[in-house]
Amino acid sequence: MNLQLLQTRLGYTFRDTGLLQQALTHRSHSALHNERLEFLGDSILNCVVASILYERFTGLDEGDLSRLRANLVKQQSLFEIAQKLELSQFLRLGEGELKSGGFRRPSILADTLEALLGAIFLDTGFDAARDVIRAFYIPLLDTVDPRTLGKDAKTLLQEFLQSKKISLPTYNVVATHGAAHSQEFEVECLVPKLNVQVFGRGGSRRAGEQAAARLALEAAQGVLAKAPAARKSKPRAAQLKLAGIGTVQSEGASQAEPTGSKSA
């Protein structure tokens, strides 16, 4: 295990390599594991990310700042950072976790990243941990829209339609598929004023609605983008009826892109 490679990727070299080893150690491996370091790192991460957002987005209120922070420190976001570090190759796991693919598990990788931040704090202090965290997040914040980050598809669709003074969409479950213990819900989303009709699928009604809302937002934006030019020649040419299928595996999953058209 080349721990120097990991330290290079982190941009930080440990004085006490024992702390680094402990941060990489899952409880399945040995009694001296990383859970207490994870607890410490989680608190430091939240503090630093809050500080970054406060400095960077001076026009956002408390609610929007909280939404952004929650999105940036959630498990999926930490997992993605851990993947960029290729952290899985440095984990110290017990035999059972190795066999079950624990080195790929998002929760383990996210927890280990937090433990590393806690270990850096103990190794040389808050400033060092802050610098590592800022290196993770500043490039990311250069590419995101703070107005939409962390908002689900239904919220984004509602806000978009309200901004155009268009009535809110309606959602209807049109079908269920599969056995009772693993049902998939097919949900229709309608925006009558724009003649938008799309269909989303998910492992629950809520997930199906989110998938449909994602497609409806794309369709509504497309209709309105074409509308000004179309009205010059044919007043109703922009009244399009769009249909698509989107899927969501579970309520917490991200909405997938359209995969096909709704059959009659």
C-alpha positions in Angstrom: 0.0 0.0 0.0 1.6 3.2 -1.2 0.5 5.7 1.4 2.8 8.4 0.0 0.7 8.3 -3.2 -2.4 9.0 -1.2 -0.8 11.9 0.7 0.3 13.4 -2.6 -3.3 13.3 -3.8 -4.5 14.8 -0.6 -1.9 17.5 -0.8 -0.9 16.8 2.8 1.9 14.8 4.4 1.3 13.3 7.8 3.8 13.8 10.6 2.2 10.8 12.5 1.6 8.0 10.0 -0.2 6.1 12.7 -3.0 8.6 12.4 -3.2 8.0 8.7 -3.3 4.2 9.2 -6.0 4.5 11.7 -8.1 6.8 9.4 -8.0 4.1 6.7 -8.9 1.3 9.1 -12.5 0.0 9.1 -13.9 -1.5 12.3 -14.0 -4.9 10.5 -10.2 -4.8 10.4 -9.1 -4.2 14.0 -10.1 -2.6 17.3 -8.2 0.5 16.5 -10.4 1.8 13.7 -11.5 5.1 12.3 -15.0 5.8 13.7 -13.9 8.4 16.3 -11.8 10.1 13.6 -14.9 10.1 11.3 -16.9 11.8 14.0 -14.3 14.5 14.3 -13.8 14.9 10.6 -17.5 15.3 10.0 -17.7 18.3 12.3 -14.6 20.0 10.8 -16.0 19.4 7.3 -19.3 21.0 8.1 -17.6 24.0 9.7 -15.2 24.6 6.8 -17.8 24.1 4.1 -20.1 26.5 5.9 -17.3 29.1 6.0 -16.6 28.7 2.3 -20.2 29.2 1.4 -20.6 32.2 3.7 -17.6 33.9 2.1 -18.4 33.0 -1.5 -22.2 33.5 -1.8 -22.8 36.8 0.0 -26.3 37.2 -1.4 -27.7 33.9 -0.2 -29.9 33.6 2.9 -29.5 31.1 5.7 -32.0 28.6 4.1 -30.1 28.5 0.8 -26.7 28.3 2.5 -28.0 25.3 4.6 -29.3 23.6 1.4 -26.0 24.0 -0.3 -24.0 22.8 2.6 -26.2 19.7 3.0 -25.7 18.8 -0.6 -22.0 19.3 -0.5 -21.4 17.2 2.6 -23.8 14.4 1.9 -22.6 10.8 1.5 -22.8 10.9 -2.3 -20.7 14.0 -2.6 -18.0 12.6 -0.3 -18.1 9.3 -2.2 -17.4 11.2 -5.4 -14.4 13.0 -3.8 -13.1 9.6 -2.5 -13.4 8.1 -6.0 -11.3 10.9 -7.4 -8.7 10.1 -4.8 -9.0 6.4 -5.6 -9.4 5.9 -1.9 -10.6 2.4 -2.2 -7.1 1.0 -2.9 -5.9 2.3 0.5 -8.7 1.0 2.7 -7.9 -1.5 5.5 -10.9 -3.8 5.7 -11.6 -7.1 7.4 -11.9 -10.3 5.4 -15.7 -10.2 5.4 -15.8 -6.7 4.0 -13.2 -7.4 1.4 -15.2 -10.4 0.1 -18.5 -8.4 0.1 -17.0 -5.5 -1.9 -16.7 -3.1 1.0 -14.0 -1.2 -0.8 -16.6 0.0 -3.3 -19.3 0.8 -0.8 -20.2 4.6 -0.8 -20.8 4.7 3.0 -17.4 3.2 3.8 -15.5 5.5 1.4 -17.4 8.6 2.6 -16.7 7.7 6.2 -13.1 7.1 5.5 -12.7 10.5 3.9 -14.2 12.2 7.0 -11.8 10.2 9.1 -8.8 11.4 7.1 -9.9 15.0 7.7 -10.2 14.3 11.4 -6.7 12.7 11.4 -5.2 15.7 9.6 -6.8 18.0 12.3 -5.2 15.9 15.0 -1.9 15.7 13.2 -1.2 19.5 12.7 -4.4 21.4 13.4 -7.5 23.1 11.9 -5.7 25.2 9.3 -4.2 22.1 7.6 -7.6 20.3 7.5 -9.2 23.5 6.2 -6.7 23.8 3.3 -7.4 20.2 2.2 -11.2 20.7 2.3 -10.9 23.9 0.4 -8.9 22.1 -2.3 -11.7 19.6 -2.6 -14.5 22.1 -2.9 -13.4 25.3 -4.5 -13.0 23.8 -8.0 -16.4 22.2 -7.6 -18.1 25.5 -6.6 -16.7 27.1 -9.7 -18.9 24.8 -11.8 -22.2 24.7 -9.9 -25.2 27.0 -9.9 -26.0 27.8 -6.2 -29.7 28.5 -7.1 -30.3 24.9 -8.1 -27.7 22.8 -6.4 -29.4 20.4 -3.9 -33.0 21.1 -5.2 -35.0 18.1 -6.4 -36.6 18.0 -9.8 -40.1 18.7 -8.6 -38.9 21.9 -6.9 -37.0 23.0 -9.9 -39.9 22.4 -12.2 -42.3 24.3 -9.9 -39.9 27.3 -9.6 -39.4 27.4 -13.3 -43.2 27.3 -14.1 -43.9 30.0 -11.4 -41.2 32.2 -12.9 -43.1 32.0 -16.3 -46.5 32.5 -14.6 -47.6 29.0 -15.7 -49.9 26.8 -13.6 -48.2 24.1 -11.6 -47.9 20.6 -13.1 -50.1 17.6 -12.1 -48.9 14.1 -11.4 -50.8 10.9 -11.9 -49.8 7.3 -11.3 -50.8 5.6 -14.6 -49.4 2.1 -14.0 -47.5 -0.1 -11.6 -45.1 -2.8 -12.7 -43.5 -5.8 -11.0 -44.3 -7.9 -7.9 -45.6 -6.4 -4.8 -42.3 -6.4 -3.0 -40.4 -4.7 -5.9 -43.0 -2.5 -7.6 -42.1 0.2 -10.1 -44.4 3.1 -10.4 -45.1 4.9 -13.7 -46.1 8.5 -13.2 -47.5 11.0 -15.7 -46.5 14.7 -15.4 -48.7 17.2 -17.2 -48.1 20.9 -17.9 -51.3 21.7 -19.9 -50.5 25.2 -20.9 -47.4 24.0 -22.8 -49.0 20.7 -23.9 -46.2 18.9 -22.1 -46.8 15.2 -21.2 -44.0 13.0 -19.9 -43.8 9.8 -17.9 -41.3 8.8 -15.2 -40.6 5.5 -13.4 -39.3 4.8 -9.9 -39.3 2.4 -7.1 -42.0 4.5 -5.3 -44.6 7.0 -6.3 -42.3 9.9 -5.1 -39.4 8.6 -7.1 -41.6 8.2 -10.2 -42.8 11.8 -9.8 -39.2 13.0 -9.5 -38.2 11.2 -12.7 -41.2 12.7 -14.5 -40.5 16.2 -13.2 -37.0 16.0 -14.5 -38.3 15.2 -18.0 -41.0 17.8 -17.8 -38.6 20.5 -16.9 -36.4 19.7 -19.9 -39.5 19.6 -22.1 -40.9 22.9 -20.8 -37.6 24.6 -21.2 -37.4 23.3 -24.8 -40.9 24.5 -25.6 -40.3 28.0 -24.3 -36.9 28.3 -25.9 -38.5 27.6 -29.3 -41.7 29.7 -28.7 -40.5 33.2 -29.7 -39.2 32.3 -33.1 -42.2 30.0 -33.8 -44.8 32.6 -33.0 -43.5 34.9 -35.8 -44.6 32.4 -38.4 -47.2 30.1 -36.9 -48.7 31.3 -33.6 -49.4 27.7 -32.3 -46.3 26.0 -33.8 -44.7 26.0 -30.3 -47.5 24.0 -28.8 -45.7 20.7 -28.7 -46.7 17.5 -27.0 -43.7 15.7 -25.7 -43.5 12.3 -24.2 -40.6 10.4 -22.6 -39.7 7.8 -20.0 -37.3 8.4 -17.1 -36.4 6.0 -14.3 -35.3 6.3 -10.7 -34.1 3.3 -8.8 -35.1 4.5 -5.4 -36.3 7.7 -3.6 -32.7 8.8 -2.8 -31.3 8.0 -6.3 -30.8 10.7 -8.9 -33.2 10.8 -11.8 -32.0 9.1 -15.0 -32.1 10.6 -18.5 -35.0 9.8 -20.8 -34.9 6.2 -22.2 -37.8 6.1 -24.6 -41.3 7.1 -25.5 -44.6 6.3 -23.9 -46.4 3.8 -26.0 -50.1 4.2 -26.7 
